[in-house]
Amino acid sequence: MLSIEWNFSRAIQVPDIELEAAFRLQVDAGEAAALALAAHNRNACLLMDDARGRTLAELNNFRCIGTLGWLVRAKKAGLVSALRPLFEHSGLPVGILKSAF
């Protein structure tokens, strides 16, 4: 069985609550917070699958990657040996893998 552990134990406060509120008019709170943080850290790369959030990221020239793109990069970098087990474990359709390459 595949096991991945994530440790998100550090909370980060959004430095610009007005900008976050403006983004929240267009996307959910999580995406709005991530976009507002990216505005203050131009070296950041957002991991975002939400279509509206990705569009806003693109319009603001923020770097952004989706989950599938992140997994493909991890595979190419040798961080994961195979993507199929990740998809099978997640319940996502394995057919997506064929279109990813």
C-alpha positions in Angstrom: 0.0 0.0 0.0 1.2 3.5 -0.8 1.6 5.9 2.0 2.3 9.6 1.7 2.6 11.8 4.8 2.3 15.6 4.6 3.2 17.9 7.4 1.6 21.3 7.2 2.2 22.3 10.8 3.1 26.0 10.2 0.3 28.5 9.6 1.1 31.5 7.4 -0.8 34.7 7.7 -1.8 36.4 4.5 0.0 39.8 4.4 -2.6 41.6 2.4 -6.2 40.9 3.6 -7.6 43.4 1.2 -6.1 41.6 -1.8 -7.3 38.3 -0.3 -10.8 39.7 -0.1 -10.6 40.8 -3.7 -9.6 37.4 -4.8 -12.3 35.9 -2.6 -14.9 37.6 -4.8 -13.9 35.3 -7.6 -12.7 32.1 -5.9 -13.0 30.1 -2.7 -11.2 31.2 0.5 -8.3 28.7 0.1 -7.5 29.7 -3.4 -7.9 33.4 -2.5 -5.4 33.1 0.3 -2.9 31.2 -1.9 -3.2 33.8 -4.6 -2.7 36.7 -2.1 0.4 34.9 -0.7 1.7 34.4 -4.3 1.3 38.2 -4.9 3.8 38.8 -2.1 6.2 36.0 -3.0 6.9 36.1 -6.8 9.2 33.1 -6.5 6.3 30.9 -5.3 4.7 28.3 -7.5 1.1 27.6 -6.7 -0.2 24.1 -6.7 -3.8 24.7 -7.8 -6.3 22.6 -9.7 -9.3 25.0 -9.5 -9.9 26.4 -13.0 -10.9 29.9 -11.8 -7.9 30.1 -9.5 -5.5 29.0 -12.2 -7.0 31.6 -14.5 -6.5 34.3 -11.9 -2.9 33.1 -11.3 -2.2 33.3 -15.1 -3.7 36.8 -15.3 -1.5 38.0 -12.5 1.6 36.3 -13.9 1.9 33.9 -10.9 3.6 30.5 -11.5 1.1 27.7 -11.1 1.0 24.0 -11.6 -1.8 21.4 -11.2 -1.6 18.2 -9.4 -1.1 16.1 -12.5 1.7 18.3 -13.7 3.3 18.2 -10.2 3.1 14.4 -10.2 4.6 14.1 -13.7 7.5 16.4 -12.7 8.1 14.3 -9.6 8.2 11.1 -11.7 10.7 12.7 -14.2 12.8 13.8 -11.2 12.9 10.3 -9.8 10.9 11.2 -6.7 8.2 8.6 -7.4 8.8 5.4 -9.3 5.4 5.1 -10.9 2.3 7.2 -11.2 -0.2 4.4 -11.8 -0.2 3.3 -8.1 -0.9 6.9 -7.0 -3.9 7.1 -9.3 -5.2 3.7 -8.4 -4.9 4.5 -4.7 -6.6 7.9 -5.1 -9.5 6.6 -7.1 -8.7 8.9 -10.0 -9.2 7.4 -13.5 -6.0 5.7 -14.6 -6.8 6.7 -18.2 -5.7 10.2 -17.4 -2.1 8.9 -17.3 -2.1 8.1 -21.0 -3.0 11.7 -21.9 -0.4 13.0 -19.5 2.5 11.8 -21.7 
